[in-house]
Amino acid sequence: MNNHRILIHNRNQLMAKLMWFFLFLSILVNGIVDPAILVVIIPTGLFCCLVASVFVAKKWLVTQTPVIIVTVIFLFFITLVLFEPLLINFVYIWFALILSSIYQQYKPILLAGIYSLGFTIYIFYNYHAEVFPFTDQEDIVYLGLFSVFVTIFLIYASKFNEKLQEKLQQEKMQQKNCFGNLKNSRW
């Protein structure tokens, strides 16, 4: 694997580990606070974590795995909201968007932003009374803008980080070449 694929694979591994950790934490907390939701959290969470883990362990489609992982994370949270339409469950849609930034790539972040915006609109109009009881219909604009703004910020931050990494790599190569020339020269 080249350096880029190794970096993506390392981030895939991190995401899979985070998914298992968050699932374990969710089962623990909900086991105490809301045991009824465990009938959704456990099977859906296990499915999503297993899909991510298999792709990571087998190193299948390394560069496409971020999109698969982002998709299964949203699958988990949308299932949670559909089973128990509450504001607190809806907020996790934005958490999934933030999680996508681990990849520092615009594609998974953009996909997460599209999912976030789409699910926000869907939940707002189909579960308005349950999830957003004290909001007006025009408030969807602000919720949608929040998804768009967070997505733009995360994409910009990833691009900034990528350029910074490239600059550091170039400087490192220049230093290596400079020291290599000094080492080879005779006094």
Beta strands, then each sheet from edge to edge (+ up, - down):
end
